[in-house]
Amino acid sequence: MQPETPALEGILTAGQVEATGASIAAMMEPSGAIPWTPGQHTDVWNHVESAMALIVSGHVEAAERAYAWVPTVQREDGSVPMRIVEGRVEDASGETNMSAYLAVGVWHHWLVRRDPAFVRTMWPAVRRGLDWVVSMQLPFGGIAWSQEWHDGRPGDRNQDALLAGSSSIHQSLQAGIALAALMDEPQPDWELAGGRLGHALRVHRDLFQDKSTFAMDWYYPVLGGAVRGRAGEDLIDARWDDFVVPGLGVRCVDTNPWVTAAETSELVLALDALGRREQALRLLADIQHLRDEDGAYWTGWVYEPEGVRWPGERTTYTGAAVVLAVDALSHTTQGADIMRGATFDAGFAEIGLECGCADAHASSGRPGR
C-alpha cells in the first residue's frame, strides 16, 4: 500500500510533490540510471537519493528500477565507479561515500514499503559495499574518500578523508547495521568502524581534508548523525551567517553569491534533526523560487550582481532533496525519520583511545583538539 504523499501547507501540495517525483522519473535512463540531468553523468549517491524521493512521491515502480540498476555497476570488491555516462564508465575510481549509500536507500525502502523480498534482493550489494568501505578506514577513524582504478584493477588508495563524505558514511553504517539485524547477519566490524568514525567526526574534524568553504562540510556532521544535541546546535550556529542568505537559501560555497536548492534542503533536514523546525520551514519556503512549472528544480541562483539561475539545468538530486525535506517536516511516510536517525536502534559506542588519532596527529604535524 502506498502511503499518503507528503505536503506542507503554504509551501508544497501533495500534487506538487508528486510532480517533482515525476520530473525525476522522466529523466531516468532506460537502464534505470538516474543522471544529474539528461546527458550528464550518474553517480550512485545522487542516484540513490533520487530513488528515495521516487518512493516518497508515489513513483514506486520507477524507484525499484533505479535500485535494481545499482548492483549492475557494483564491482566484485563492493566499490562502484565514480561517474557513469549513459552506461559508459567515465571515471572508474571507487568513491567510498557512493559505495556506502545504497544501505540508506534500502533501509528507507524498508521503512516505507515493508517489503522483505526487496531487502533480501538488495542485501548482498549492501554488504559488499559496506565491507569495502570499512576496509578503507584510515588510522584516525575517517574513511579514505576514493581508490583509483586502472585497466579494470584497483590501484592506489587516497589517504585523505572528506568530512562530508565520511559523515554520510556514518549514516550508511547505521542503516547497514539496521539491515543486518533485519537479515539476522550481525556485522561487528561495521559497528567498530562506525564507533571509530563517529569519534573522529566529533573530536578530530581537523584531520579531515579542509573543504570548509563548502556548506556541506558545515552541516554534514549533523546530517549524518554523528554530531547532535548541543554540539550540533553550536556547529550550525557557528557558520550560519557565512552560508544562509535570508529569503534565498544556502550558499553552496561561502565565497560565492550562489544559493543552491539541494544544499538548502539538506540543511533543512539537519535542522529538523536538531528540532529547529521553524528555521527549517522558512528555508524550505525560501527556495521555492527555483521550482519550475512541471515540478523540477533549477540547481541554483546567482543573486549578485545579475540575479540568474545557474547553471542552466534542472537536476534530479535537487528535486529529490526537496521531496525528502517535505516528508521529514510533514512526518508523512514511515521513512520521514531517516535523517533524524530515530529508526536506528542505537548509536555507535564511543571509541577514542583505540582509534589511532593521536598517532595521526603526530604524523600530520597538527595538534589534536
KOLVEXZA-486028 format. One line per field, with one value per residue (C-alpha): x, y, z; residue in three letters; residue number from 0. Coordinates in nm, 4 decimals, decimal comma. Layout:
# KOLVEXZA-486028
east X | ...
north Y | ...
up Z | ...
residu ALA | ...
num NUM | ...
This chain:
# KOLVEXZA-486028
east 0,0000 | 0,1413 | 0,1349 | -0,0096 | 0,2058 | 0,3815 | 0,2702 | 0,3372 | 0,0697 | 0,1797 | 0,4900 | 0,4068 | 0,0908 | 0,0847 | 0,0207 | 0,3288 | 0,5426 | 0,4111 | 0,5003 | 0,8561 | 0,8817 | 0,7508 | 1,0150 | 1,2851 | 1,1352 | 1,1197 | 1,4982 | 1,5687 | 1,7605 | 1,6271 | 1,8798 | 1,7287 | 2,0154 | 1,9167 | 2,1691 | 2,2090 | 2,0211 | 1,9761 | 2,3100 | 2,5128 | 2,6723 | 2,5158 | 2,6789 | 2,5366 | 2,4937 | 2,2691 | 2,1037 | 2,0006 | 1,8807 | 1,6605 | 1,5241 | 1,4318 | 1,2400 | 1,0609 | 0,9362 | 0,8152 | 0,6385 | 0,4499 | 0,6628 | 0,7400 | 0,7998 | 1,0499 | 1,2257 | 1,2659 | 1,4041 | 1,6567 | 1,7574 | 1,7903 | 2,0475 | 2,2947 | 2,4182 | 2,4782 | 2,7537 | 2,8956 | 3,2316 | 3,3250 | 3,5059 | 3,1925 | 3,3033 | 3,1180 | 3,2614 | 3,2514 | 3,0974 | 2,8869 | 2,7552 | 2,4788 | 2,6211 | 2,9860 | 3,2259 | 3,3774 | 3,5683 | 3,6389 | 3,7696 | 3,5879 | 3,4329 | 3,3512 | 3,0545 | 2,8844 | 2,9556 | 2,8074 | 2,4850 | 2,2843 | 2,2382 | 2,0475 | 1,8253 | 1,7416 | 1,6658 | 1,4459 | 1,2622 | 1,2033 | 1,0649 | 0,8181 | 0,7273 | 0,7994 | 0,8943 | 1,1244 | 1,1781 | 1,3253 | 1,5629 | 1,6761 | 1,7450 | 1,9483 | 2,1293 | 2,4286 | 2,5077 | 2,4701 | 2,7016 | 2,9695 | 2,9615 | 2,9978 | 3,2644 | 3,4733 | 3,4078 | 3,5129 | 3,8355 | 3,9124 | 3,9152 | 4,2226 | 4,4114 | 4,2397 | 3,8902 | 3,7952 | 3,7226 | 3,9566 | 3,7443 | 3,8499 | 4,0589 | 4,1990 | 4,1157 | 4,3231 | 4,2581 | 3,9895 | 4,2045 | 4,2135 | 4,5120 | 4,6320 | 4,4046 | 4,3651 | 4,4961 | 4,2655 | 3,9194 | 3,6430 | 3,4319 | 3,1016 | 3,1588 | 3,2614 | 2,9622 | 2,7308 | 2,9115 | 2,8374 | 2,4664 | 2,5187 | 2,6834 | 2,3888 | 2,1496 | 2,3639 | 2,3633 | 1,9846 | 1,9555 | 2,1980 | 1,9717 | 1,6747 | 1,8641 | 1,9932 | 2,3518 | 2,5355 | 2,8260 | 3,0556 | 3,3253 | 3,0788 | 2,9905 | 3,3566 | 3,4219 | 3,1154 | 3,2338 | 3,5780 | 3,4289 | 3,1819 | 3,4632 | 3,6671 | 3,3691 | 3,3033 | 3,6559 | 3,9042 | 3,7411 | 4,0728 | 4,2199 | 3,9819 | 4,0747 | 3,9960 | 3,6871 | 3,5487 | 3,4472 | 3,1712 | 2,8389 | 2,8348 | 3,1356 | 2,9487 | 2,6227 | 2,7015 | 2,8360 | 2,4860 | 2,3007 | 2,4931 | 2,4040 | 2,7491 | 2,7024 | 2,3703 | 2,2313 | 2,4082 | 2,7216 | 2,5134 | 2,3432 | 2,6785 | 2,8171 | 2,5240 | 2,5229 | 2,8962 | 2,8700 | 2,5039 | 2,5780 | 2,8507 | 2,6119 | 2,2467 | 2,1116 | 1,7743 | 1,4907 | 1,7013 | 1,8565 | 2,2015 | 2,5223 | 2,6984 | 3,0386 | 3,0950 | 3,2953 | 3,0321 | 2,6940 | 2,5229 | 2,2471 | 2,1507 | 1,8282 | 1,9963 | 2,2275 | 1,9397 | 1,7165 | 1,9913 | 2,0367 | 1,6583 | 1,6958 | 1,9829 | 1,7815 | 1,4846 | 1,7125 | 1,8040 | 1,4396 | 1,4748 | 1,1536 | 1,0716 | 1,4100 | 1,3746 | 1,0308 | 1,1452 | 1,4458 | 1,2402 | 0,9921 | 1,2786 | 1,3999 | 1,0679 | 1,1779 | 1,3860 | 1,0833 | 0,9848 | 0,6287 | 0,6480 | 0,7843 | 1,1544 | 1,4031 | 1,6764 | 2,0089 | 2,0843 | 2,0574 | 2,3381 | 2,1937 | 2,4688 | 2,5136 | 2,2747 | 2,0295 | 2,0153 | 1,9566 | 2,2902 | 2,3832 | 2,1026 | 1,9962 | 1,7287 | 1,8870 | 1,7314 | 1,9212 | 1,7892 | 1,4261 | 1,4997 | 1,6393 | 1,3294 | 1,0937 | 1,2779 | 1,2741 | 0,8963 | 0,8499 | 1,0686 | 0,8872 | 0,5396 | 0,6043 | 0,4056 | 0,5715 | 0,7376 | 1,0643 | 1,0324 | 1,2699 | 1,5531 | 1,7758 | 1,6810 | 1,8125 | 1,5057 | 1,4687 | 1,8150 | 1,8192 | 2,1184 | 2,4222 | 2,7736 | 2,9863 | 3,2304 | 3,5790 | 3,8651 | 4,1892 | 4,1927 | 4,1264 | 4,4906 | 4,4123 | 4,6947 | 4,9438 | 4,7662 | 4,8002 | 5,1681 | 5,2341 | 5,0338 | 5,2066 | 4,8706 | 4,7694 | 4,4704 | 4,1615
north 0,0000 | 0,3373 | 0,5897 | 0,9351 | 1,1774 | 1,4417 | 1,8027 | 2,1189 | 2,3840 | 2,7070 | 2,5509 | 2,2460 | 2,0451 | 1,6672 | 1,7139 | 1,9319 | 1,6731 | 1,4031 | 1,6257 | 1,6652 | 1,2869 | 1,2588 | 1,5058 | 1,2816 | 0,9674 | 1,1435 | 1,1906 | 0,8232 | 0,6331 | 0,3029 | 0,1136 | 0,2559 | 0,5005 | 0,8470 | 1,1060 | 1,4525 | 1,5732 | 1,4099 | 1,3573 | 1,4186 | 1,1581 | 0,9342 | 0,8798 | 0,6212 | 0,8548 | 1,1031 | 0,8163 | 0,6521 | 0,9842 | 1,0223 | 0,6686 | 0,7543 | 1,0589 | 0,8473 | 0,6122 | 0,9051 | 1,0756 | 0,7618 | 0,6501 | 0,3049 | 0,1170 | 0,3769 | 0,3678 | -0,0079 | 0,0074 | 0,2561 | 0,0328 | -0,2699 | -0,0767 | -0,0306 | -0,3938 | -0,3936 | -0,1325 | -0,2596 | -0,4332 | -0,7596 | -0,5810 | -0,3738 | -0,0427 | 0,1484 | 0,3783 | 0,7469 | 0,8656 | 0,6766 | 0,8481 | 0,6647 | 0,3261 | 0,4168 | 0,4488 | 0,7946 | 0,7825 | 0,4336 | 0,5500 | 0,3935 | 0,6533 | 0,5340 | 0,7592 | 0,6488 | 0,2832 | 0,3076 | 0,4985 | 0,2080 | 0,0961 | 0,4159 | 0,3754 | 0,0115 | 0,0866 | 0,3770 | 0,1469 | -0,0991 | 0,1722 | 0,2896 | -0,0357 | -0,3157 | -0,5472 | -0,8272 | -0,9663 | -0,6339 | -0,6248 | -0,9839 | -0,8996 | -0,5879 | -0,7155 | -0,8780 | -0,5488 | -0,3528 | -0,5962 | -0,5901 | -0,2109 | -0,1571 | -0,4263 | -0,2397 | 0,0977 | -0,0273 | -0,1621 | 0,1977 | 0,3361 | 0,5424 | 0,5180 | 0,8231 | 0,6905 | 0,8833 | 0,6938 | 0,7422 | 0,9076 | 0,7144 | 0,4456 | 0,4689 | 0,2065 | 0,1324 | -0,1273 | -0,2946 | -0,3282 | -0,1343 | 0,0936 | 0,3402 | 0,4470 | 0,8149 | 0,8868 | 1,1832 | 1,1653 | 1,4107 | 1,5392 | 1,5456 | 1,2057 | 1,0404 | 1,1971 | 1,0404 | 0,7070 | 0,7269 | 0,7220 | 0,4455 | 0,2270 | 0,2861 | 0,1846 | -0,1158 | -0,2389 | -0,1985 | -0,4064 | -0,6657 | -0,7068 | -0,7471 | -1,0154 | -1,1766 | -1,1325 | -0,9216 | -0,7125 | -0,6340 | -0,4906 | -0,2279 | -0,1387 | -0,0981 | 0,1132 | 0,3279 | 0,3938 | 0,5000 | 0,7141 | 0,8855 | 0,9718 | 1,1251 | 1,3301 | 1,4658 | 1,5183 | 1,5278 | 1,7177 | 1,8977 | 1,5725 | 1,5641 | 1,7377 | 2,1072 | 2,1817 | 2,4382 | 2,6813 | 2,4344 | 2,4311 | 2,0511 | 2,0385 | 2,2655 | 2,0773 | 1,7183 | 1,6042 | 1,6871 | 1,5437 | 1,2160 | 1,1707 | 1,1892 | 1,5335 | 1,6109 | 1,7888 | 2,0962 | 2,0196 | 2,0079 | 2,3361 | 2,5036 | 2,3667 | 2,5049 | 2,8410 | 2,8918 | 2,9430 | 3,0301 | 3,3830 | 3,2568 | 3,0396 | 3,1367 | 3,4166 | 3,5254 | 3,4842 | 3,2982 | 2,9839 | 2,8475 | 2,9339 | 2,6275 | 2,7914 | 3,0695 | 3,2798 | 3,2913 | 3,4705 | 3,1473 | 2,9661 | 2,6079 | 2,4253 | 2,0912 | 2,2272 | 2,4296 | 2,1208 | 1,9192 | 2,1928 | 2,1781 | 1,8074 | 1,8775 | 2,1479 | 1,9133 | 1,6533 | 1,9155 | 2,0091 | 2,3540 | 2,3259 | 2,6927 | 2,7657 | 2,4547 | 2,5536 | 2,9056 | 2,7849 | 2,5317 | 2,8043 | 3,0342 | 2,8071 | 2,7643 | 3,0398 | 2,7625 | 2,5434 | 2,5093 | 2,4734 | 2,0947 | 2,0362 | 2,0072 | 2,2312 | 2,4500 | 2,3829 | 2,7318 | 3,1093 | 3,3648 | 3,6580 | 3,9155 | 4,1090 | 3,9898 | 3,7538 | 3,4483 | 3,0745 | 2,8971 | 2,6527 | 2,6392 | 2,2888 | 2,1175 | 1,8384 | 1,5186 | 1,5295 | 1,8795 | 1,7743 | 1,4656 | 1,6688 | 1,8904 | 1,5895 | 1,4287 | 1,7573 | 1,7867 | 1,4315 | 1,4942 | 1,8127 | 1,6722 | 1,3374 | 1,1697 | 0,8398 | 0,5865 | 0,6921 | 1,0527 | 0,9887 | 0,8555 | 1,1611 | 1,2053 | 0,8581 | 0,7703 | 0,4381 | 0,3150 | 0,1085 | 0,2816 | 0,4895 | 0,3533 | 0,3056 | 0,5930 | 0,4765 | 0,7141 | 0,5751 | 0,2857 | 0,4945 | 0,5812 | 0,9520 | 1,0527 | 0,8916 | 1,0529 | 1,3979 | 1,3366 | 1,2331 | 1,5231 | 1,7820 | 1,9200 | 1,9295 | 1,7300 | 1,9042
up 0,0000 | -0,1000 | 0,1864 | 0,1574 | -0,0412 | 0,1735 | 0,1688 | 0,3682 | 0,3908 | 0,2289 | 0,0754 | -0,1413 | -0,2007 | -0,2391 | -0,6103 | -0,6419 | -0,4611 | -0,6957 | -0,9905 | -0,8633 | -0,8402 | -1,1955 | -1,3145 | -1,1658 | -1,3226 | -1,6602 | -1,6569 | -1,5821 | -1,8497 | -1,9952 | -1,7796 | -1,4612 | -1,4039 | -1,2832 | -1,4117 | -1,2683 | -1,5750 | -1,9181 | -2,0930 | -1,7767 | -1,5538 | -1,2905 | -0,9551 | -0,7189 | -0,4200 | -0,6003 | -0,7870 | -0,4574 | -0,3151 | -0,6218 | -0,5777 | -0,2175 | -0,3406 | -0,6015 | -0,3278 | -0,1155 | -0,4078 | -0,5111 | -0,8077 | -0,6696 | -0,9944 | -1,1125 | -0,7756 | -0,7846 | -1,1379 | -1,0065 | -0,7168 | -0,9463 | -1,1532 | -0,8655 | -0,8390 | -1,2158 | -1,1755 | -0,8462 | -0,8751 | -0,7071 | -0,4249 | -0,3444 | -0,4924 | -0,7632 | -1,0337 | -0,9583 | -1,2866 | -1,5416 | -1,8557 | -2,0423 | -1,9462 | -2,0056 | -1,7120 | -1,7370 | -1,4048 | -1,2726 | -0,9353 | -0,6427 | -0,4105 | -0,0608 | 0,0050 | -0,3161 | -0,2457 | 0,1049 | 0,0381 | -0,1022 | 0,2600 | 0,3412 | 0,0369 | 0,1118 | 0,4783 | 0,3683 | 0,1248 | 0,4089 | 0,6345 | 0,3699 | 0,1924 | 0,4465 | 0,1608 | 0,2876 | -0,0631 | -0,1760 | 0,1215 | 0,0584 | -0,3054 | -0,2256 | 0,0856 | -0,0932 | -0,2693 | 0,0568 | 0,2373 | -0,0338 | -0,0458 | 0,3271 | 0,3624 | 0,1056 | 0,2670 | 0,6104 | 0,4575 | 0,3537 | 0,7104 | 0,7980 | 1,1306 | 1,2823 | 1,2034 | 0,8910 | 0,5683 | 0,2723 | 0,0089 | -0,3021 | -0,4682 | -0,8191 | -1,0805 | -1,3927 | -1,6617 | -1,4541 | -1,1432 | -0,8151 | -0,7678 | -0,5034 | -0,2205 | -0,1446 | 0,2046 | 0,2658 | 0,4207 | 0,3338 | 0,6218 | 0,4337 | 0,2736 | 0,5996 | 0,7751 | 0,5192 | 0,5578 | 0,9313 | 0,8461 | 0,5896 | 0,8533 | 1,0869 | 0,8105 | 0,7231 | 1,0822 | 1,0949 | 0,7774 | 0,9173 | 1,2203 | 0,9890 | 0,7978 | 1,1194 | 0,9994 | 1,2633 | 1,1348 | 1,4308 | 1,2026 | 1,0822 | 1,4405 | 1,5330 | 1,2246 | 1,2998 | 1,6536 | 1,5370 | 1,2604 | 1,4938 | 1,7345 | 1,4524 | 1,3314 | 1,6795 | 1,8105 | 1,5227 | 1,2377 | 1,1820 | 1,0457 | 0,7505 | 0,4257 | 0,4565 | 0,2483 | 0,4900 | 0,2162 | 0,1192 | 0,3024 | 0,3002 | 0,5319 | 0,7712 | 0,8241 | 0,7232 | 1,0626 | 1,1928 | 0,8925 | 0,9082 | 1,2738 | 1,4346 | 1,5935 | 1,7558 | 2,0633 | 2,1969 | 1,9949 | 1,6780 | 1,7624 | 1,8207 | 1,4951 | 1,2949 | 1,4729 | 1,4227 | 1,0466 | 0,9919 | 0,8712 | 0,6362 | 0,4381 | 0,4901 | 0,2700 | 0,4154 | 0,1679 | -0,0900 | 0,0628 | 0,1410 | -0,0384 | -0,1761 | -0,1268 | 0,1251 | -0,1230 | -0,3985 | -0,4233 | -0,5291 | -0,3417 | -0,4251 | -0,3519 | -0,2742 | -0,0057 | 0,1374 | 0,1559 | 0,3231 | 0,5824 | 0,6315 | 0,7125 | 0,9532 | 1,1288 | 1,1566 | 1,3180 | 1,5794 | 1,6397 | 1,4790 | 1,2812 | 1,2263 | 1,0705 | 0,8556 | 0,7274 | 0,6475 | 0,4471 | 0,2526 | 0,1615 | 0,0586 | -0,2235 | -0,3993 | -0,6394 | -0,8007 | -0,8745 | -1,2404 | -1,3675 | -1,4118 | -1,0604 | -1,1465 | -0,9636 | -1,1041 | -0,9338 | -0,8080 | -0,8244 | -0,8586 | -0,6688 | -0,7336 | -0,9461 | -1,2165 | -1,0439 | -1,2734 | -1,2486 | -1,2747 | -1,4048 | -1,6577 | -1,5638 | -1,3576 | -1,1573 | -1,0252 | -0,6972 | -0,6300 | -0,6674 | -0,4586 | -0,1688 | -0,1692 | -0,1629 | 0,1290 | 0,3200 | 0,2739 | 0,4005 | 0,7050 | 0,8043 | 0,7376 | 0,9107 | 0,6350 | 0,5422 | 0,7701 | 0,6080 | 0,7265 | 1,0185 | 0,8014 | 0,8606 | 1,2247 | 1,2983 | 1,5030 | 1,3209 | 1,4217 | 1,7398 | 1,8988 | 1,8216 | 1,7971 | 2,1069 | 2,1588 | 2,0645 | 2,1313 | 2,2644 | 2,0197 | 1,7108 | 1,6393 | 1,6083 | 1,8429 | 1,6053 | 1,3119 | 1,4708 | 1,5344 | 1,1748 | 1,0324 | 1,2485 | 1,3579 | 1,7239 | 1,8432 | 1,9775
residu MET | GLN | PRO | GLU | THR | PRO | ALA | LEU | GLU | GLY | ILE | LEU | THR | ALA | GLY | GLN | VAL | GLU | ALA | THR | GLY | ALA | SER | ILE | ALA | ALA | MET | MET | GLU | PRO | SER | GLY | ALA | ILE | PRO | TRP | THR | PRO | GLY | GLN | HIS | THR | ASP | VAL | TRP | ASN | HIS | VAL | GLU | SER | ALA | MET | ALA | LEU | ILE | VAL | SER | GLY | HIS | VAL | GLU | ALA | ALA | GLU | ARG | ALA | TYR | ALA | TRP | VAL | PRO | THR | VAL | GLN | ARG | GLU | ASP | GLY | SER | VAL | PRO | MET | ARG | ILE | VAL | GLU | GLY | ARG | VAL | GLU | ASP | ALA | SER | GLY | GLU | THR | ASN | MET | SER | ALA | TYR | LEU | ALA | VAL | GLY | VAL | TRP | HIS | HIS | TRP | LEU | VAL | ARG | ARG | ASP | PRO | ALA | PHE | VAL | ARG | THR | MET | TRP | PRO | ALA | VAL | ARG | ARG | GLY | LEU | ASP | TRP | VAL | VAL | SER | MET | GLN | LEU | PRO | PHE | GLY | GLY | ILE | ALA | TRP | SER | GLN | GLU | TRP | HIS | ASP | GLY | ARG | PRO | GLY | ASP | ARG | ASN | GLN | ASP | ALA | LEU | LEU | ALA | GLY | SER | SER | SER | ILE | HIS | GLN | SER | LEU | GLN | ALA | GLY | ILE | ALA | LEU | ALA | ALA | LEU | MET | ASP | GLU | PRO | GLN | PRO | ASP | TRP | GLU | LEU | ALA | GLY | GLY | ARG | LEU | GLY | HIS | ALA | LEU | ARG | VAL | HIS | ARG | ASP | LEU | PHE | GLN | ASP | LYS | SER | THR | PHE | ALA | MET | ASP | TRP | TYR | TYR | PRO | VAL | LEU | GLY | GLY | ALA | VAL | ARG | GLY | ARG | ALA | GLY | GLU | ASP | LEU | ILE | ASP | ALA | ARG | TRP | ASP | ASP | PHE | VAL | VAL | PRO | GLY | LEU | GLY | VAL | ARG | CYS | VAL | ASP | THR | ASN | PRO | TRP | VAL | THR | ALA | ALA | GLU | THR | SER | GLU | LEU | VAL | LEU | ALA | LEU | ASP | ALA | LEU | GLY | ARG | ARG | GLU | GLN | ALA | LEU | ARG | LEU | LEU | ALA | ASP | ILE | GLN | HIS | LEU | ARG | ASP | GLU | ASP | GLY | ALA | TYR | TRP | THR | GLY | TRP | VAL | TYR | GLU | PRO | GLU | GLY | VAL | ARG | TRP | PRO | GLY | GLU | ARG | THR | THR | TYR | THR | GLY | ALA | ALA | VAL | VAL | LEU | ALA | VAL | ASP | ALA | LEU | SER | HIS | THR | THR | GLN | GLY | ALA | ASP | ILE | MET | ARG | GLY | ALA | THR | PHE | ASP | ALA | GLY | PHE | ALA | GLU | ILE | GLY | LEU | GLU | CYS | GLY | CYS | ALA | ASP | ALA | HIS | ALA | SER | SER | GLY | ARG | PRO | GLY | ARG
num 0 | 1 | 2 | 3 | 4 | 5 | 6 | 7 | 8 | 9 | 10 | 11 | 12 | 13 | 14 | 15 | 16 | 17 | 18 | 19 | 20 | 21 | 22 | 23 | 24 | 25 | 26 | 27 | 28 | 29 | 30 | 31 | 32 | 33 | 34 | 35 | 36 | 37 | 38 | 39 | 40 | 41 | 42 | 43 | 44 | 45 | 46 | 47 | 48 | 49 | 50 | 51 | 52 | 53 | 54 | 55 | 56 | 57 | 58 | 59 | 60 | 61 | 62 | 63 | 64 | 65 | 66 | 67 | 68 | 69 | 70 | 71 | 72 | 73 | 74 | 75 | 76 | 77 | 78 | 79 | 80 | 81 | 82 | 83 | 84 | 85 | 86 | 87 | 88 | 89 | 90 | 91 | 92 | 93 | 94 | 95 | 96 | 97 | 98 | 99 | 100 | 101 | 102 | 103 | 104 | 105 | 106 | 107 | 108 | 109 | 110 | 111 | 112 | 113 | 114 | 115 | 116 | 117 | 118 | 119 | 120 | 121 | 122 | 123 | 124 | 125 | 126 | 127 | 128 | 129 | 130 | 131 | 132 | 133 | 134 | 135 | 136 | 137 | 138 | 139 | 140 | 141 | 142 | 143 | 144 | 145 | 146 | 147 | 148 | 149 | 150 | 151 | 152 | 153 | 154 | 155 | 156 | 157 | 158 | 159 | 160 | 161 | 162 | 163 | 164 | 165 | 166 | 167 | 168 | 169 | 170 | 171 | 172 | 173 | 174 | 175 | 176 | 177 | 178 | 179 | 180 | 181 | 182 | 183 | 184 | 185 | 186 | 187 | 188 | 189 | 190 | 191 | 192 | 193 | 194 | 195 | 196 | 197 | 198 | 199 | 200 | 201 | 202 | 203 | 204 | 205 | 206 | 207 | 208 | 209 | 210 | 211 | 212 | 213 | 214 | 215 | 216 | 217 | 218 | 219 | 220 | 221 | 222 | 223 | 224 | 225 | 226 | 227 | 228 | 229 | 230 | 231 | 232 | 233 | 234 | 235 | 236 | 237 | 238 | 239 | 240 | 241 | 242 | 243 | 244 | 245 | 246 | 247 | 248 | 249 | 250 | 251 | 252 | 253 | 254 | 255 | 256 | 257 | 258 | 259 | 260 | 261 | 262 | 263 | 264 | 265 | 266 | 267 | 268 | 269 | 270 | 271 | 272 | 273 | 274 | 275 | 276 | 277 | 278 | 279 | 280 | 281 | 282 | 283 | 284 | 285 | 286 | 287 | 288 | 289 | 290 | 291 | 292 | 293 | 294 | 295 | 296 | 297 | 298 | 299 | 300 | 301 | 302 | 303 | 304 | 305 | 306 | 307 | 308 | 309 | 310 | 311 | 312 | 313 | 314 | 315 | 316 | 317 | 318 | 319 | 320 | 321 | 322 | 323 | 324 | 325 | 326 | 327 | 328 | 329 | 330 | 331 | 332 | 333 | 334 | 335 | 336 | 337 | 338 | 339 | 340 | 341 | 342 | 343 | 344 | 345 | 346 | 347 | 348 | 349 | 350 | 351 | 352 | 353 | 354 | 355 | 356 | 357 | 358 | 359 | 360 | 361 | 362 | 363 | 364 | 365 | 366 | 367 | 368
